[in-house]
Amino acid sequence: MGKKIIAVLEQDNDKIKEISLQLLAAAGHINKDSNRQIEAVIFCSKNFDKTSIKSNSDFTLTVIEDDSFKNPFSFNCQNILLNFVLNTDTEIILFGDTFFGKELASFISAKTNSGIVTGCTGFIISDNEIKAKKNVYSGKAVAEIKASSSIKLFTLRFNAFSVAGNLVSPYEISVNKSAPQINNYLIKNISANNIGNLSDSKVIVAGGRGMTSPENFRLIEELASFLGGSAAASRAAVDAGWRPQSEQVGQTGISVSPDLYIAVGISEAVQHLAGMRNSKKIIAINKDKDAPIFRYADFGIIGDAMEVLPNLIEEIKNRQS
Ligand SMILES: Cc1cc2nc3c(=O)[nH]c(=O)nc-3n(C[C@H](O)[C@H](O)[C@H](O)COP(=O)(O)OP(=O)(O)OC[C@H]3O[C@@H](n4cnc5c(N)ncnc54)[C@H](O)[C@@H]3O)c2cc1C
């Protein structure tokens, strides 16, 4: 057996997150022509269903179990993961490009003096060399970055790899009941809002200055909730104090790549585009038919958001009932 590719999986409230299966798909892709061993690691409670973890490549699973890991905080996992990495013949570590993944990745990178590439959208593998692809210059160019440290860390953008093929469960599961190593940080559970959800949401409904008031954002939330997605905002809406910074998409906010991005009352400045241009489908709702967003949208609705959104929500309600 060769060295290991470690995939640091994520779950929330005992449910596997989609990014986890995508990380295993990426591990399989990297390992296509080599014989590294793929090992998944997950922090979870005893109620988590381990059989929900599947991949189209053979892999082993290490479960780090504690009741407090039902909603794990990276701070409580970082030293456990570091010990695991240091005691394993690790070559590559894959994380989700999420708050949880990025916090853990940066900690491991600093502690092991290893190179890290964040926000990867793909890999180029040749002659046992690995280069990560990453969007740069607000998504206008793609950089190919070679990791040369002995341990290489990558965080993967949501939807960069699709989960397909004949999926199998882990061929070996080891359960490690490690007590969380709690730091002296003040940590409270803020999972009630969007933190941690946005970067791996399949559907995002984002509102901008065109929503005209914080109250109107209830329409954004309502539509997002009907579609099983998350609410987000442009910086203009965040700067106006209408929405929390955790919802800001863009160059100085979160980068997202959902299956569907609905941009409402957003003009599409280049800094906003930088954070969402990798969305699979974009729908724009804007009252200005010449708004730049329509150049990037797959579908557009020209109209006042406060008229379009209630009608859209009503229509979805009717179809769902
Ligand atoms: C260094 C830097 C970093 C930045 N980072 C970010 C970032 O991370 N994310 C980000 O979003 N921005 C960022 N910005 C700001 C960015 O340049 C834009 O100012 C911002 O994205 C504009 O937000 P907006 O589209 O909501 O507002 P506007 O540009 O004002 O657009 C509002 C749109 O709403 C439409 N509209 C108005 N009323 C209605 C209505 N009733 N119904 C439907 N449509 C309506 C208008 O036609 C218009 O197209 C950054 C800027 C800088 C300089």
The ligand as an SDF file (V2000), in Angstrom:
LIG
                    3D

 53 58  0  0  0  0  0  0  0  0999 V2000
  -12.7810   45.5990   -2.8150 C   0  0  0  0  0  0  0  0  0  0  0  0
  -14.2580   45.3660   -2.9970 C   0  0  0  0  0  0  0  0  0  0  0  0
  -14.7820   44.1480   -2.6020 C   0  0  0  0  0  0  0  0  0  0  0  0
  -16.1410   43.8880   -2.7690 C   0  0  0  0  0  0  0  0  0  0  0  0
  -16.6500   42.6660   -2.3870 N   0  0  0  0  0  0  0  0  0  0  0  0
  -17.9420   42.3810   -2.6410 C   0  0  0  0  0  0  0  0  0  0  0  0
  -18.4920   41.1000   -2.3260 C   0  0  0  0  0  0  0  0  0  0  0  0
  -17.8290   40.2290   -1.7650 O   0  0  0  0  0  0  0  0  0  0  0  0
  -19.7880   40.8660   -2.6200 N   0  0  0  0  0  0  0  0  0  0  0  0
  -20.5880   41.8040   -3.2320 C   0  0  0  0  0  0  0  0  0  0  0  0
  -21.7720   41.5230   -3.4740 O   0  0  0  0  0  0  0  0  0  0  0  0
  -20.0990   43.0170   -3.5170 N   0  0  0  0  0  0  0  0  0  0  0  0
  -18.8130   43.3380   -3.2320 C   0  0  0  0  0  0  0  0  0  0  0  0
  -18.3430   44.5860   -3.5020 N   0  0  0  0  0  0  0  0  0  0  0  0
  -19.3240   45.6200   -3.8860 C   0  0  0  0  0  0  0  0  0  0  0  0
  -19.6990   45.5880   -5.3410 C   0  0  0  0  0  0  0  0  0  0  0  0
  -18.7740   46.3560   -6.0950 O   0  0  0  0  0  0  0  0  0  0  0  0
  -21.1030   46.1870   -5.5610 C   0  0  0  0  0  0  0  0  0  0  0  0
  -21.1310   47.4720   -5.0260 O   0  0  0  0  0  0  0  0  0  0  0  0
  -22.2270   45.3760   -4.9090 C   0  0  0  0  0  0  0  0  0  0  0  0
  -22.0990   44.0140   -5.2570 O   0  0  0  0  0  0  0  0  0  0  0  0
  -23.5680   45.8950   -5.4080 C   0  0  0  0  0  0  0  0  0  0  0  0
  -24.6010   45.2030   -4.7770 O   0  0  0  0  0  0  0  0  0  0  0  0
  -26.0350   45.0960   -5.4530 P   0  0  0  0  0  0  0  0  0  0  0  0
  -25.9090   44.4310   -6.7890 O   0  0  0  0  0  0  0  0  0  0  0  0
  -26.9390   44.4960   -4.4410 O   0  0  0  0  0  0  0  0  0  0  0  0
  -26.4400   46.6330   -5.5990 O   0  0  0  0  0  0  0  0  0  0  0  0
  -26.5890   47.5460   -6.8880 P   0  0  0  0  0  0  0  0  0  0  0  0
  -25.3720   47.5000   -7.7190 O   0  0  0  0  0  0  0  0  0  0  0  0
  -27.0500   48.8460   -6.4120 O   0  0  0  0  0  0  0  0  0  0  0  0
  -27.7340   46.8370   -7.7300 O   0  0  0  0  0  0  0  0  0  0  0  0
  -29.0680   46.7800   -7.3210 C   0  0  0  0  0  0  0  0  0  0  0  0
  -29.8560   46.1420   -8.4600 C   0  0  0  0  0  0  0  0  0  0  0  0
  -31.1760   45.9650   -8.0310 O   0  0  0  0  0  0  0  0  0  0  0  0
  -32.0470   46.2800   -9.1160 C   0  0  0  0  0  0  0  0  0  0  0  0
  -33.3230   46.6850   -8.4940 N   0  0  0  0  0  0  0  0  0  0  0  0
  -33.6170   47.8320   -7.8290 C   0  0  0  0  0  0  0  0  0  0  0  0
  -34.8670   47.7900   -7.3440 N   0  0  0  0  0  0  0  0  0  0  0  0
  -35.3730   46.6010   -7.7210 C   0  0  0  0  0  0  0  0  0  0  0  0
  -36.6480   45.9650   -7.5400 C   0  0  0  0  0  0  0  0  0  0  0  0
  -37.6430   46.5680   -6.8500 N   0  0  0  0  0  0  0  0  0  0  0  0
  -36.8560   44.7510   -8.0890 N   0  0  0  0  0  0  0  0  0  0  0  0
  -35.8560   44.1270   -8.7990 C   0  0  0  0  0  0  0  0  0  0  0  0
  -34.6510   44.6870   -9.0120 N   0  0  0  0  0  0  0  0  0  0  0  0
  -34.4030   45.8980   -8.4690 C   0  0  0  0  0  0  0  0  0  0  0  0
  -31.3480   47.3910   -9.8550 C   0  0  0  0  0  0  0  0  0  0  0  0
  -31.7980   47.4200  -11.2110 O   0  0  0  0  0  0  0  0  0  0  0  0
  -29.9000   46.9510   -9.7390 C   0  0  0  0  0  0  0  0  0  0  0  0
  -29.5280   46.1500  -10.8420 O   0  0  0  0  0  0  0  0  0  0  0  0
  -16.9950   44.8600   -3.3430 C   0  0  0  0  0  0  0  0  0  0  0  0
  -16.4300   46.0880   -3.7470 C   0  0  0  0  0  0  0  0  0  0  0  0
  -15.1070   46.3270   -3.5690 C   0  0  0  0  0  0  0  0  0  0  0  0
  -14.5510   47.6540   -4.0250 C   0  0  0  0  0  0  0  0  0  0  0  0
  1  2  1  0
  2  3  1  0
  2 52  2  0
  3  4  2  0
  4  5  1  0
  4 50  1  0
  5  6  2  0
  6  7  1  0
  6 13  1  0
  7  8  2  0
  7  9  1  0
  9 10  1  0
 10 11  2  0
 10 12  1  0
 12 13  2  0
 13 14  1  0
 14 15  1  0
 14 50  1  0
 15 16  1  0
 16 17  1  0
 16 18  1  0
 18 19  1  0
 18 20  1  0
 20 21  1  0
 20 22  1  0
 22 23  1  0
 23 24  1  0
 24 25  2  0
 24 26  1  0
 24 27  1  0
 27 28  1  0
 28 29  2  0
 28 30  1  0
 28 31  1  0
 31 32  1  0
 32 33  1  0
 33 34  1  0
 33 48  1  0
 34 35  1  0
 35 36  1  0
 35 46  1  0
 36 37  1  0
 36 45  1  0
 37 38  2  0
 38 39  1  0
 39 40  1  0
 39 45  2  0
 40 41  1  0
 40 42  2  0
 42 43  1  0
 43 44  2  0
 44 45  1  0
 46 47  1  0
 46 48  1  0
 48 49  1  0
 50 51  2  0
 51 52  1  0
 52 53  1  0
M  END
$$$$
